[in-house]
Amino acid sequence: IDLFPVMQHRPYNTPGPGHLGLTFRPARMDGEDLALLKGQQLTPDRRDRRRRMLGEFDTFRRAVDSAEMGGMDAFYRRAFDVLATDKVAKALDVAREDPRLRDRYGIGSSNHLGDGAPMWNDQLLMARRLVEAGARVVTVAYGFWDTHGNNFAHLKQHLPLFDKGISALVEDIYARGLDRDVTVVVWGEFGRTPKINKDAGRDHWAPVNSALLAGGGMKVGQVIGSTDRLGAYAVSSPIHYHDVLATVYHNLGIDPHSFVEDKTGRPIPILPGTALPIDKLV
């Protein structure tokens, strides 16, 4: 389930399902889609009529035999299964939670921060509720951190709310006994330059980054690796991002060295053969 809003800066938005195909496209939970889940716009009779009409379209589509449409039958079946129950809508309704727990998370705002995502801590609570409702993976976009200018004032203002929400999520996962089964991963796609620019900002920096992992039955409570005094390069226990991904796949019970097939049936490796779960964690 994808809780990303549509962001103004296109590269910030969720990528597609890639080689996995449309069957694995994440379900979006906002706007009209959420209204449908709550049954506000679609009666059971209307839903059944749509299912029958879809069956008629399927008869035509199968004759076309287009590779681009591969997996759509499974996608639509899953969509109708979701629409037939209010389980997901209830999971997204954080008003059902104890107000004291919701306050522990911090609420934030659903308004976008610049051209990035909102700082909406309710979504972190939604993520936990969706997992308990049966969701396998939930993604959340949070805030704006592309601080090419005014880096320090921006972080001083916005990091405390982020810290409150993430620490509450981790605490909640463990309090509910979900820590063996649920992995929390917090990271971005790159680090920030160790050198401050003329606008008191920090630019894009690929050589070193940080990631926070919790739960998943992992050996937590430790810091793995270190950088030089400038935070520019790793100097001990460097971890490749492939290994972080391999760790997540390991926790999900997926062999990181297995293959998926693209639309033409060509086998594609999930990760390079050099990728390994981080041994200090697993």
N, C-alpha and C positions, 0 to 999 in steps of 0.2 A: 504494500500500500504506500502510495506516494503522497505525502502531505506538503510537498513543495507548492508554493503559490507560483503563478506565472510572473516572472521578474522582468523588469524593463531591459536589463542588460542580458541579451540572449545567452551568452556563454554560461551564465549562472544557472540556467534552467536544467531540468533533468534530461539526460540523454535518452535516446530510445533503447529498446531491448537488444539492439545489435544482432549478432548471429543467432540469438535464441528465438527470434521471431515474435510475431504479435501475441502469441499465447502468453508470453512472459512480460508483456508490457504492464507496468504497474498501474493499479487502479487509482484514479485521482479522486480525492475526497473533498471537493469544494463546490461552491456555487450550485448550479442546477443538478449536478450529480448527487450532491448531498440531499437536496430536496427530494429527488427520486427515492433515495434510500429511506427517507422518513415517510414515504408514502403520500406526500403532499400533492403530487401531480399525476400519480398513476394508480388507478384502481385495479384490483385483481382481474376484473373482466377485461379491462383495456390491456393489461399485461398479457393475458392469454391470447387476445386477438393479435397482438404484436408478435407473439411467439409463432402463431400459425402463419402470419404473413412472412415472417422471416424464413420459415420452412419453405415457402413458395420461392422466395429469392434464392435459397440454397440450391434448389433443384436446377435453376438456371445457372448459378455460379459454378456448380460442379461440372457442367458441360464446358465451361471456359477453361478449366484446369490451369489456373494461373498460379505460378509459384509465389507470387506476391501475396496471395490470399491464404497461403498455407498456415494452418493453425487457427484460422478464424472461427471454425466450428467450435473448437474447445474454448476459445475466448468468449463466444456468445453464450455457451452453456454456463460458464462460470458467472457471466454477467447476470443471467436470469436467476441463477441460484442465489446470488447476493440480493437481487431485488425482491426475492420471495420472502425475505426475512428482514427484521429490523435490528438484527444482532449488531451489525456494523454501526448503524446509526446510534444505537444505545452506547456503544463503546466510545463514539465521538462526543457524546454528551457529558462533558466533565462536570456539569451541574449536579450529576448524580453522586459525585464524590463528596467525602467529608470536607466541609469548607476549610477546616484546619489543615488538611493535607494539601488542598489546592493553594492555600496561602503559603505553605512551605515551598511549593514549586515557584511561586511568584506567577503573576498572570501576564504581565507585559502588555503588548498591543498587537492587534492583527494588521496594523498599518505597516506598509513597507518602510524599511530603513534605507533611505536613498534609493539607488537602483538595485538594491539587494533584497533580502528577505525580511520579513518581520522579526522582531524579537518577541515571539509569542510563546511564553512558557506553557500555556495550556496545551500546545501541540506536543510537548514532551510527555505530559500526562496522558494525552490521547494515545501516544505511541505505546505506553505501557498498557493501557486499557485494550488497545487493538491486539496486542500480543496475547493478552489473557483471553480475548475473544476468538483466537485461533489464527491471527495473521502470522505468516512465517517471517516476513521482513517488512520493516517500516522505515522509511527515510524521511528526515526532517531537514529543511533548510532553515538556517538561523542567522539573522543579522547581516551586517555589512562589515567586512574586515579588510577591504582593499584600500588600505590607508596610505596612499601616496602623499597625502598631506595631513597635517594636524593629527598625527598618529597618537601622540601621548594623551592629549586632551580627549580624543575620541575613545580610547581604551579605558581611561579613567572613568568616563561617564557610562560606558556600556558593558564592560567586563563584569561588574558586580552582579547584574541581573542574569547574565549568562552563567556565572559561577553558581548562583542560587539554584537555577533550574537544573543544571547538569548534576550538581551534588545531590539534589533532591531525588532525581531520577535514579541515580546509583544507589542511594540509601533505600529508596522504595523497592527496587529490585531485590535487594538483599533481605529487607524486612519481610517480603512476601514469599521468600524461599524460591525465587525465580533465578537466583544467581548461577545455578548449575546449568540452566537451559538457555538463558538469555544473555547475549553478548551486546554490550553497549560500546560503540565505536564513535569517537569524536575526532574529526580531523578535516583539514582542507587539502587543497591540491599542491601547495608549495609553501615555503617559509617566506620570511621577509628579510630584506637586506640588513646586514649588520651595520652598514653605514647609513647615517641619517642624511636625507637629501635637503636641498635648500628650502623646502616647504615644511620642514619638521616632520617629514613623512618617511615611510620605509617602503621600498619597491619590491618587485617580485624577486624571489631568491630560491633557486632549485636545489642547491647542494645540501641543505639541511632543513628539516621540518620536525614537527612533533605530532604525536598522536596519543590520545587517551583511550585506554581499553579497560573495561571492567566486566565482571560477571563471567559467563561462559565456562565456569569451572576452572578458570585460570588462576595461576599463582600471582595474585595482585598485591598491591602495597609496595611496589618497588619501582625504581626508575632505572630503565635500561639504556645505557649509552650516555655519552657526554660530548660536548663540543669544546672547541678552543675557547679562550677567554672572551672572544668577540662574538661567539655564537654563529660563526661563519661556516665551520666544517666539523664533521664528526671526528673525534680523536680516540674514542673507545667504544667497543661493541656496536659498530655501525649496523643498522638494520635497513635492508632494502625494502621499499614499499611493496614489492612482490611478496615479501615474507609476512608483512602485515596482512595482506589479502589471503595468503595461504593459511594464516592462523584463523582468520574469520571462516574460511571454507572448512577448515578442520573442525571448528566448533559447530558448524552447521551439519557435519556428517557428510560433507562432500569431498571427494578426493580431488585436491587441487591439481593433480596431474592427469585427470581424466579429460575426455574430449566432448565437445558438443558438435552438432552438425549445422552447417549453414543451410540456406534455402536450397542449395543444389545437392545437399548430402555430403559435402566435403567436410572431413573431420577437422575441427579447430581446437587446439589445446586451450584449456581454461587459463593456465599460467605457464610460463617457461619451466622447463625441467629443473632449473636451478632454484626455483622458489621453494622454501621450506617453512613450516610452522616455526614460530619463535620458541626455541627449546626452553628458554628461561620462563616462559609463560605456560607451556603445555606439558 
